[in-house]
Amino acid sequence: MKRSSFLYFRKLLPNASRRAALRNITVAAVASVVIAPVLLVIPAQQTQAATPDNMLVIANRIDDITTLDPAQSFEFAGSDVIRNVYGKLVNFNPGDLNAGYEPDLAESWEVSEDGMTITFTMRDGVNFHSGNPVTAQDVEFSLRRVIMLEKTPSFILTQFGFTKDNIADTIKADGNTVSITTDKKYATSFVLNCLTATIGSIVDMKTVMANEVDGDLGNEWLKTNSAGSGAYKVVSWKPNESVTLQANDDFYKGAPAMKRVIVRHIQESATQRLLLEKGDVDVARNLNPEDVAGITGKEGIKVHNELRGRLMYISMNQKHPVLSNPKVVEAIKYLIDYEGMQNSFLKGQYTVHQNFLPQTYLGAIDDKPYSFNIEKAKALLEEAGVGEFEIEAGVREAQERIEIAQTLQNAMAQVGITLKITVGTGKQILTRYRARELDLYVGAWGPDYPDPQTNAGTFAFNPDNSDEIKATGLLAYRNAWEPGALGEKTAAAVTEGDVEKRRAMYEEIQREFLTTAPFAIMFQQIEQAGMGDSVSNLVLGGAITAASYWPVTK
């Protein structure tokens, strides 16, 4: 624990309770605890003056990557890779993320009179990395493949009524066009925004099917390989170590200046800073406030600030007999020291935000009804009729998340709640969270596409709460929460074509969510990346969740 957070920790809790709290931290993966300190030792032979002019080297936490298949990938670091490797029907201009979607592999589209069918005309002259041309048939295959595989992010498409039984009629290629027909009329912007998500990536059908095994539609092969048409192709992915991308000089927007991009998994902020100062990396993406302050003003280094759509939140599993009590949920929301954390170990990198829509999104509101109030929490727990109890929190091995969990642990100890903290890799903790095994989860969520439904449809929508359905792409499902009428309001909002009416609907949904949901949204991220002065045009994603490497120059 760093000194600043340790002092903050001491301030919150008496000595005896503090010692007890420190004992309640479990490490899910012993290897992760051993590796992190070792990373602080940089062998002398690795020292170098600077990275090559045509190479971009990034230090980032990438232990959450579980696969590189765009039909399955649903994690932050994986989104970064896929955005640079695959084209989509529509996408975003990395230089103007507020402009909305624009043509990508489709050069244009038309909407039917009933608003249910969108027909895309493909761009000519675009090739996959294999040399195969990108065709409407590849689009048909890619979108149908998402439905057939039924992986976690498939709900982004299935919410439009696509099923295994109807995709032959609802997703169809015809010459140089491909059409998609939804089950009812939706706001066209909503449909197009969804197609900018990772699952909208278009894969090379011939290459993928040449690597199919036992009817898996190439899923196993695509976990570690790529078959895209984007600015880069995957050279290698070494889990918990690195991802290496090689430029596609045939990229239809022009050959990237960075011929190779290497993303190194560096867990510790101090190590990222050291590598940046030595010139061994061009960008350090996970610096804590102390290390940001340490590099500010240093020759050859700059700090890039970017408001992101990523939210830090806590979820309370509704399968738990105590956490399912609304008074207990409300009490926990008053046990979070929002301002204290924002002004100490999160300073400059997160701002208090208590709603599921990030600032800049249509319908975002700035209501903040909760504040740190131990006495209020005690009163609510008394009203709930619960005494002392113990719960487990799952936390990914990331410094700020662990410190958030420890701060909550300290506050809970003052009202008789023992919080056991289990720390593990992103994959370990996410697997348990998606299986609905954790009592409490401390984590982050980033939008999949820049439409309010991207968060409303996962935080406040869960039409089938049964264990068998395994709708793990929905946070409400992971939390075993049935939103009821709130879910119906969320479903209605996506069909409203009037922008101002739609905005008002999401504002109403959020205000009800704030007071009823077993989620505590805490912060919105301000990413502070350290980078060399020579790095230009790196866009980390803005309100969406994926970085763009191809515009970068040095």
C-alpha positions in Angstrom: 0.0 0.0 0.0 1.4 3.4 -0.9 2.0 5.9 1.8 -0.8 8.3 0.7 -3.5 5.6 0.8 -2.1 4.1 4.0 -2.5 7.4 5.8 -6.0 7.7 4.4 -6.7 4.1 5.6 -5.5 5.0 9.1 -7.7 8.0 9.3 -10.8 5.9 8.7 -10.4 3.1 11.2 -9.3 2.6 14.9 -6.2 0.4 15.3 -7.9 -2.8 16.3 -10.4 -2.7 13.5 -7.7 -1.7 11.0 -5.6 -4.7 11.9 -8.7 -7.0 11.6 -9.5 -5.5 8.2 -6.0 -6.1 6.8 -6.4 -9.8 7.6 -9.5 -10.0 5.4 -7.7 -9.8 2.1 -7.4 -13.0 0.1 -5.3 -13.4 -3.0 -6.9 -15.5 -5.7 -3.7 -16.1 -7.6 -0.5 -16.4 -5.6 1.5 -15.9 -8.8 0.0 -12.5 -9.3 1.3 -11.3 -5.9 4.8 -12.7 -6.6 5.1 -11.3 -10.1 4.1 -7.7 -9.3 7.1 -6.8 -7.1 9.5 -8.6 -9.5 8.3 -6.2 -12.3 10.0 -3.4 -10.3 13.4 -4.9 -11.1 14.5 -3.9 -14.6 17.6 -5.7 -15.8 20.3 -3.4 -17.1 20.5 -5.2 -20.5 16.9 -4.0 -21.2 17.8 -0.3 -21.0 17.5 1.6 -24.3 17.6 5.3 -25.2 14.3 5.3 -27.1 11.9 3.1 -29.0 12.3 3.1 -32.8 10.6 6.0 -34.7 8.2 3.6 -36.5 7.2 1.6 -33.4 4.8 2.4 -30.6 5.3 0.7 -27.3 2.6 1.0 -24.7 2.6 -0.1 -21.0 -0.9 -1.1 -20.0 -2.7 -3.7 -17.8 -3.9 -6.3 -20.2 -4.5 -9.2 -17.9 -8.2 -9.0 -18.6 -7.9 -10.3 -22.2 -9.5 -13.7 -22.5 -9.8 -14.0 -26.3 -9.1 -12.0 -29.4 -12.2 -13.3 -31.2 -14.4 -10.3 -31.8 -17.5 -12.4 -31.4 -16.5 -13.2 -27.8 -14.1 -10.5 -26.6 -15.8 -8.2 -24.0 -12.9 -6.7 -22.0 -11.2 -3.3 -22.1 -7.8 -4.4 -23.3 -9.2 -6.7 -25.9 -11.3 -3.9 -27.3 -8.2 -1.9 -27.9 -6.7 -4.7 -30.0 -9.9 -5.5 -32.0 -10.6 -1.8 -32.8 -7.2 -1.6 -34.7 -7.5 -5.1 -36.3 -11.0 -5.2 -37.7 -13.2 -3.0 -39.9 -16.9 -2.7 -39.3 -19.9 -1.6 -41.4 -19.9 1.7 -39.6 -17.3 3.1 -37.2 -16.0 6.2 -35.5 -13.5 8.8 -36.6 -10.8 8.7 -33.9 -10.2 12.4 -34.4 -13.8 13.4 -33.7 -15.5 11.0 -31.3 -18.4 13.3 -30.8 -19.4 13.2 -34.5 -21.1 9.9 -34.3 -20.8 6.9 -36.6 -19.5 7.2 -40.1 -19.1 4.8 -43.1 -16.4 2.2 -42.8 -16.6 -1.0 -44.8 -20.0 0.1 -45.9 -19.9 3.3 -47.9 -23.6 4.1 -47.5 -26.9 2.7 -46.2 -30.7 3.1 -46.7 -33.5 2.6 -44.2 -36.8 1.1 -45.3 -40.1 3.0 -44.9 -41.1 0.9 -41.9 -37.8 1.6 -40.2 -37.0 -2.1 -39.7 -34.6 -2.9 -42.5 -31.2 -1.2 -43.1 -29.4 -2.1 -46.4 -25.7 -1.4 -46.6 -23.7 -0.9 -49.8 -20.2 -2.2 -49.4 -17.1 -0.2 -50.2 -15.1 -1.4 -53.2 -11.4 -2.3 -53.1 -10.9 -3.2 -49.4 -9.0 -6.4 -48.7 -8.5 -8.6 -45.6 -5.0 -9.2 -44.3 -5.0 -12.5 -46.2 -5.5 -10.6 -49.5 -9.1 -11.8 -49.8 -11.6 -9.0 -50.8 -14.1 -7.8 -48.2 -17.5 -8.8 -49.4 -21.1 -8.5 -48.3 -21.0 -12.3 -47.8 -18.2 -11.8 -45.2 -20.5 -9.4 -43.4 -23.4 -11.8 -43.5 -21.1 -14.6 -42.2 -19.7 -12.3 -39.4 -23.0 -11.1 -38.0 -24.6 -14.5 -38.3 -21.6 -16.0 -36.6 -22.2 -13.8 -33.5 -25.7 -15.2 -33.2 -24.6 -18.8 -33.7 -21.8 -18.7 -31.2 -23.9 -17.1 -28.4 -20.9 -15.7 -26.6 -21.2 -13.0 -23.9 -21.5 -9.9 -26.1 -23.9 -11.4 -28.5 -26.8 -9.7 -26.7 -25.8 -6.5 -28.5 -27.2 -8.0 -31.6 -29.8 -10.4 -30.3 -31.6 -7.5 -28.6 -32.8 -6.7 -32.2 -34.6 -10.0 -32.4 -31.9 -12.0 -34.3 -32.0 -15.7 -33.5 -30.4 -18.9 -34.9 -33.7 -19.7 -36.4 -34.3 -16.4 -38.3 -30.9 -15.1 -39.3 -31.2 -16.7 -42.8 -34.0 -14.2 -43.3 -33.0 -11.2 -41.2 -29.2 -11.0 -42.1 -28.8 -11.4 -45.8 -26.2 -10.6 -48.5 -27.2 -9.8 -52.0 -24.4 -8.9 -54.4 -22.6 -5.9 -53.0 -25.2 -5.2 -50.4 -26.2 -6.7 -47.1 -29.4 -6.0 -45.2 -30.4 -6.5 -41.6 -34.1 -6.6 -40.5 -34.9 -6.1 -36.9 -38.0 -7.4 -35.0 -39.5 -4.0 -34.7 -38.7 -0.3 -35.4 -35.8 1.0 -33.4 -34.1 4.4 -33.5 -31.8 4.1 -36.5 -29.0 5.7 -34.5 -29.3 3.0 -31.9 -28.9 0.2 -34.4 -25.9 1.8 -36.1 -24.3 2.6 -32.8 -24.5 -1.0 -31.8 -22.8 -2.0 -35.0 -19.7 0.0 -33.9 -19.3 -2.3 -31.0 -16.6 -5.0 -31.0 -19.1 -7.7 -32.1 -19.7 -5.6 -35.3 -16.2 -6.6 -36.5 -16.2 -8.2 -39.9 -14.0 -11.3 -40.2 -12.5 -13.0 -43.3 -15.0 -15.9 -43.8 -12.6 -18.0 -46.0 -9.7 -17.7 -43.5 -11.9 -18.3 -40.4 -13.6 -21.4 -41.9 -10.3 -22.8 -43.1 -9.4 -22.9 -39.3 -12.8 -24.3 -38.1 -12.6 -27.2 -35.7 -15.6 -29.4 -34.8 -18.1 -26.7 -35.9 -16.7 -23.9 -33.7 -16.8 -21.4 -36.6 -13.1 -20.7 -36.0 -13.6 -19.6 -32.4 -10.6 -21.4 -31.0 -8.3 -20.2 -33.7 -9.5 -16.6 -33.5 -8.7 -16.6 -29.8 -5.0 -16.1 -30.6 -5.1 -15.1 -34.3 -6.8 -12.4 -36.4 -8.6 -12.3 -39.7 -9.4 -8.7 -40.2 -9.1 -5.8 -42.7 -8.0 -3.1 -40.2 -4.8 -1.1 -39.8 -3.1 -3.9 -38.0 -2.9 -7.6 -37.7 -2.1 -9.7 -34.7 1.5 -11.1 -34.6 1.2 -12.6 -31.1 -0.7 -12.5 -27.8 1.1 -13.8 -24.8 -1.4 -13.7 -21.9 -0.4 -11.4 -19.0 2.7 -10.4 -21.0 2.2 -8.7 -24.3 0.3 -8.1 -27.5 2.2 -7.4 -30.7 0.5 -5.9 -33.8 2.0 -5.5 -37.3 0.9 -2.7 -39.7 -1.3 -3.5 -42.6 0.3 -1.4 -45.4 -2.8 -2.1 -47.6 -5.1 -0.5 -45.1 -7.7 1.4 -47.2 -7.2 4.6 -45.2 -3.5 4.5 -45.8 -0.5 2.7 -44.3 0.0 3.4 -40.6 3.1 5.3 -39.6 3.7 2.9 -36.7 4.7 -0.3 -38.4 4.6 -2.2 -35.1 2.6 -1.7 -31.9 3.6 -3.6 -28.8 1.4 -3.4 -25.7 3.3 -4.7 -22.6 1.4 -5.9 -19.5 2.9 -3.8 -16.7 0.9 -4.0 -13.6 2.6 -1.4 -11.4 2.3 2.3 -11.9 5.9 2.8 -10.6 7.2 0.4 -13.1 5.3 2.0 -16.0 6.7 5.4 -15.0 10.3 4.1 -14.8 10.0 2.5 -18.3 8.6 5.8 -19.7 11.3 7.9 -18.1 14.0 5.5 -19.6 12.4 5.6 -23.0 11.6 1.9 -23.0 7.9 2.7 -23.6 6.2 5.5 -25.5 3.0 5.5 -23.4 2.2 4.6 -19.8 -1.6 4.2 -19.3 -2.0 3.2 -15.7 -0.1 5.8 -13.7 -1.4 6.7 -10.3 -1.7 10.4 -9.3 1.7 10.3 -7.5 3.5 9.1 -10.6 1.6 11.5 -12.8 2.8 14.3 -10.5 6.3 12.9 -10.7 6.5 13.1 -14.5 4.7 16.4 -14.9 7.1 19.0 -16.3 9.8 16.5 -17.0 11.7 17.0 -20.2 10.6 14.8 -23.1 7.4 13.7 -21.4 3.9 15.0 -21.5 0.6 14.1 -19.7 -2.5 13.5 -21.8 -5.9 13.9 -20.1 -9.0 12.4 -21.6 -12.5 12.1 -20.1 -13.5 8.5 -20.6 -16.8 6.7 -20.5 -15.5 4.2 -18.0 -17.3 4.0 -14.7 -16.1 2.6 -11.4 -19.0 0.9 -9.5 -19.9 -1.6 -6.8 -22.6 -4.3 -7.3 -24.4 -6.2 -4.5 -25.5 -9.7 -5.4 -29.2 -10.1 -5.0 -28.8 -13.8 -4.4 -27.3 -12.9 -1.0 -30.0 -13.0 1.8 -28.8 -9.8 3.4 -27.7 -7.8 0.4 -31.1 -8.4 -1.2 -32.6 -6.1 1.5 -33.2 -2.6 -0.1 -32.2 -0.9 3.2 -28.9 -2.7 3.3 -28.2 -1.7 -0.3 -29.0 1.9 0.6 -26.8 1.7 3.7 -23.8 0.5 1.6 -24.3 3.5 -0.7 -23.7 5.7 2.3 -20.6 3.8 3.3 -18.7 4.9 0.2 -16.4 7.9 0.8 -16.9 9.4 -2.7 -15.2 12.7 -2.1 -12.5 11.3 0.1 -11.3 8.9 -2.5 -11.7 11.4 -5.3 -9.5 13.8 -3.5 -6.8 11.4 -2.3 -5.6 8.3 -4.2 -7.9 8.9 -7.2 -7.0 12.6 -7.5 -7.1 13.9 -11.0 -8.0 10.5 -12.5 -11.6 10.0 -11.4 -14.5 12.4 -10.7 -17.5 11.5 -8.6 -20.4 10.3 -10.8 -23.3 8.3 -9.5 -25.3 7.5 -12.6 -24.9 4.7 -15.2 -24.7 7.1 -18.1 -21.3 8.8 -18.4 -21.1 12.6 -18.9 -21.3 13.4 -22.7 -23.9 10.7 -23.3 -27.5 11.6 -24.4 -29.6 11.7 -21.2 -26.7 11.9 -18.8 -27.6 13.6 -15.5 -25.4 14.8 -12.6 -27.5 13.9 -9.6 -25.4 12.9 -6.6 -27.8 12.0 -3.8 -25.3 9.9 -1.8 -22.4 10.9 0.4 -20.2 9.3 3.1 -22.4 9.1 6.2 -21.7 6.4 8.8 -24.6 7.4 11.1 -27.1 7.2 8.2 -25.8 3.8 7.3 -26.1 2.5 10.8 -29.7 3.8 11.0 -30.6 2.1 7.7 -29.1 -1.2 8.9 -31.1 -1.0 12.1 -34.2 -0.4 10.1 -33.3 -3.5 8.0 -33.1 -5.5 11.2 -29.7 -7.0 10.4 -26.8 -7.5 12.8 -23.2 -8.2 12.1 -22.5 -10.2 8.9 -19.7 -11.1 6.5 -19.5 -10.8 2.7 -16.9 -11.4 0.1 -15.8 -8.7 -2.5 -14.0 -9.7 -5.7 -11.5 -7.2 -7.0 -9.2 -7.3 -10.0 -5.5 -6.8 -9.2 -5.3 -3.1 -10.0 -4.1 -0.6 -7.4 -7.0 1.9 -7.5 -9.6 -0.9 -7.3 -7.9 -2.5 -4.3 -7.7 0.8 -2.6 -11.4 1.4 -3.2 -12.2 -2.0 -1.8 -10.0 -1.4 1.3 -11.7 2.0 1.9 -15.1 0.4 1.7 -13.8 -2.4 4.0 -12.7 0.1 6.6 -16.1 1.9 6.6 -18.0 -1.3 6.7 -16.0 -2.4 9.8 -17.4 0.6 11.6 -21.0 -0.7 11.2 -20.4 -4.4 11.9 -19.9 -5.7 8.3 -16.8 -7.8 7.7 -15.7 -7.5 4.1 -13.4 -10.2 2.8 -11.5 -8.9 -0.2 -10.5 -11.5 -2.8 -7.9 -10.2 -5.3 -7.2 -11.9 -8.6 -6.5 -11.4 -12.2 -9.1 -9.8 -14.4 -10.0 -13.2 -15.9 -10.3 -14.8 -12.5 -12.5 -12.2 -10.9 -14.7 -11.6 -14.0 -15.3 -15.4 -14.4 -16.7 -15.5 -10.8 -18.7 -12.3 -11.3 -20.3 -13.6 -14.5 -21.1 -16.9 -12.7 -22.9 -14.8 -10.0 -20.6 -16.2 -7.3 -19.4 -13.0 -5.7 -21.4 -11.2 -2.9 -19.9 -7.9 -3.9 -17.9 -6.8 -6.9 -15.7 -3.7 -7.2 -15.0 -3.0 -10.8 -15.2 -0.9 -13.9 -17.6 -0.7 -16.9 -17.1 1.0 -20.2 -19.7 1.6 -22.9 -19.6 -0.7 -25.9 -21.0 2.0 -28.3 -21.9 5.7 -27.8 -25.6 5.4 -27.3 -27.4 5.6 -23.9 -28.8 2.1 -24.3 -25.3 0.7 -24.1 -25.4 1.2 -20.3 -29.1 1.4 -19.7 -29.5 -2.0 -21.4 -27.0 -3.7 -19.1 -27.4 -2.0 -15.8 -31.2 -1.7 -15.9 -32.4 -4.6 -18.1 -32.7 -8.3 -17.3 -35.7 -10.0 -18.8 -34.8 -13.5 -17.6 -33.0 -13.9 -14.3 -32.8 -17.7 -14.3 -29.4 -19.2 -13.8 -29.8 -21.3 -16.9 -30.1 -18.3 -19.3 -26.5 -17.2 -18.6 -27.1 -13.6 -19.9 -23.7 -12.7 -18.6 -23.4 -9.6 -20.9 -26.0 -7.9 -18.7 -24.7 -6.5 -15.4 -28.2 -6.7 -13.9 -28.1 -10.5 -14.6 -24.6 -10.9 -13.2 -26.0 -9.2 -10.1 -29.1 -11.4 -10.1 -31.3 -8.3 -10.1 -34.7 -8.2 -11.7 -35.4 -4.5 -12.6 -39.1 -5.1 -13.3 -40.9 -2.0 -14.6 -37.5 -0.2 -14.9 -36.5 -2.8 -17.5 -39.7 -2.2 -19.4 -39.0 1.5 -19.5 -35.4 0.8 -20.7 -36.8 -1.4 -23.5 -39.2 1.4 -24.5 -36.5 4.0 -24.7 -34.8 2.3 -27.7 -37.8 2.6 -29.9 -38.3 6.4 -29.4 -37.2 8.3 -32.5 -37.6 11.8 -31.1 -34.2 12.7 -29.6 -35.5 15.0 -26.8 -38.2 12.5 -25.7 -35.6 9.8 -25.6 -33.3 12.0 -23.6 -36.1 12.5 -21.0 -36.8 8.8 -20.8 -33.2 8.0 -19.9 -33.1 10.8 -17.3 -36.2 9.3 -15.6 -34.7 5.8 -15.8 -31.5 6.9 -14.1 -33.3 8.7 -11.3 -35.3 5.6 -10.4 -32.2 3.4 -10.8 -30.3 5.6 -8.3 -32.7 4.9 -5.5 -33.7 1.3 -6.2 -30.8 -0.6 -7.9 -28.3 -2.8 -6.1 -25.5 -0.9 -7.8 -23.5 2.0 -6.5 -21.9 4.0 -9.4 -19.1 6.0 -7.9 -16.7 7.6 -10.4 -16.2 8.4 -14.1 -12.6 8.1 -15.3 -10.3 10.8 -16.5 -7.5 8.9 -18.1 -4.1 10.5 -17.5 -1.6 8.8 -19.8 2.1 9.7 -19.7 3.7 9.7 -23.1 6.8 10.9 -24.9 6.7 14.3 -26.4 7.2 12.9 -29.9 3.9 10.9 -29.7 1.1 12.6 -31.6 -2.5 11.8 -32.5 -3.0 8.9 -30.0 -6.7 8.7 -29.2 -7.5 6.6 -26.1 -11.2 6.3 -27.0 -12.9 9.2 -25.4 -16.4 8.1 -24.2 -16.0 4.7 -26.0 -13.6 2.0 -24.8 -11.0 1.4 -27.5 -7.9 3.2 -28.5 -6.8 4.0 -32.1 -3.2 3.4 -33.1 -3.2 4.0 -36.8 -3.3 7.8 -36.7 -0.2 7.9 -34.4 3.0 9.6 -35.5 6.3 10.1 -33.7 
